[in-house]
Amino acid sequence: MKGLLLKDWYQVRTSMKAMCLTVAFVLVIWVFSTSNAYVFPVSYAAVFLGILPINLLAYDHASGWTEYSFALPLSKELQVAEKYLVGLLCTAVSAALNGFSAASCSGWETASCDADR
């Protein structure tokens, strides 16, 4: 399981530059927009993290990993469990970001935070 998680981490790390540029671009647009809705970055992070496991599955399929994995001593159940674990980790990170955003927004006494509640 650790090896499969490392494989997926290496795949994410190789595409991290493009992901960071995309996030930075969207955040710049959000900063310069007229809306003060603080829900947008959290929602964007949730969607972005939700797409990540699907991208990993697509990359595995495109690179031929599914065929190669049959030659390794890995059960199909273990491979599927690892993908579910990646999805749960992304969900946990998204929930933590959402909680942090809600906690920081509730501490501020601004009209924009009050409008989002």
C-alpha positions in Angstrom: 0.0 0.0 0.0 2.8 2.4 0.9 4.4 1.8 -2.6 1.1 2.6 -4.3 0.6 5.8 -2.3 4.2 6.8 -3.1 3.5 6.2 -6.8 0.5 8.4 -6.7 2.4 11.1 -4.7 5.2 11.1 -7.3 2.5 11.5 -10.0 1.0 14.4 -8.2 4.4 16.0 -7.5 5.3 15.9 -11.2 2.2 17.8 -12.1 2.3 20.1 -9.1 3.7 23.0 -11.1 0.7 23.1 -13.4 -1.7 22.7 -10.5 0.0 25.6 -8.6 -0.2 27.8 -11.6 -3.9 27.0 -12.1 -4.7 27.7 -8.5 -2.6 30.9 -8.5 -4.4 32.1 -11.7 -7.8 31.4 -10.2 -6.9 33.1 -7.0 -5.7 36.2 -8.8 -9.0 36.4 -10.7 -10.8 36.0 -7.4 -8.8 38.7 -5.7 -9.4 41.2 -8.4 -13.1 40.4 -8.7 -15.7 42.6 -7.1 -17.1 39.8 -5.0 -16.0 39.4 -1.4 -17.3 35.9 -1.1 -14.8 33.9 0.9 -16.6 30.7 0.0 -15.1 30.6 -3.5 -11.5 29.6 -2.7 -12.7 26.8 -0.4 -15.2 25.6 -3.0 -12.5 25.7 -5.7 -10.1 23.7 -3.4 -12.8 21.1 -2.8 -13.5 20.7 -6.5 -9.8 20.7 -7.3 -9.0 18.0 -4.7 -12.0 16.0 -5.8 -10.7 15.9 -9.4 -7.2 14.8 -8.2 -8.0 11.0 -7.7 -9.8 10.9 -11.1 -6.7 12.4 -12.8 -4.5 9.8 -11.1 -6.8 7.1 -12.4 -6.7 8.5 -15.9 -2.9 8.8 -15.8 -2.6 5.2 -14.6 -4.8 4.1 -17.5 -3.0 6.2 -20.1 0.5 5.1 -19.0 -0.4 1.4 -19.0 -0.2 0.9 -15.3 -3.3 -1.2 -15.2 -1.7 -3.8 -17.4 1.7 -3.6 -15.7 0.2 -4.0 -12.3 -1.0 -7.5 -13.2 2.6 -8.6 -13.3 3.2 -7.4 -9.8 2.2 -9.1 -6.5 -0.6 -6.6 -6.0 -4.2 -7.7 -5.6 -6.9 -5.8 -7.4 -8.6 -5.1 -4.0 -5.4 -3.5 -2.7 -5.2 -1.2 -5.8 -8.8 -0.2 -5.4 -8.4 0.4 -1.7 -5.4 2.6 -2.4 -7.4 4.8 -4.8 -10.2 5.1 -2.2 -7.6 6.1 0.4 -6.3 8.8 -1.9 -9.9 10.0 -2.3 -10.4 10.0 1.4 -7.2 11.9 2.0 -8.3 14.6 -0.6 -11.6 14.8 1.2 -10.0 15.2 4.6 -7.7 18.0 3.3 -10.7 19.7 1.7 -12.7 19.4 4.9 -9.7 20.8 6.9 -9.4 23.8 4.5 -13.2 24.4 4.8 -13.0 24.2 8.6 -10.1 26.6 8.7 -11.8 29.0 6.4 -15.0 28.9 8.5 -13.1 29.3 11.7 -11.2 32.3 10.4 -14.3 33.8 8.9 -16.2 33.5 12.1 -13.5 35.3 14.0 -13.6 38.3 11.7 -16.3 40.9 12.2 -16.6 41.9 8.5 -19.7 42.3 6.4 -18.4 39.9 3.8 -18.1 37.0 6.3 -21.5 37.8 7.7 -23.0 37.8 4.2 -21.6 34.3 3.5 -23.2 32.6 6.5 
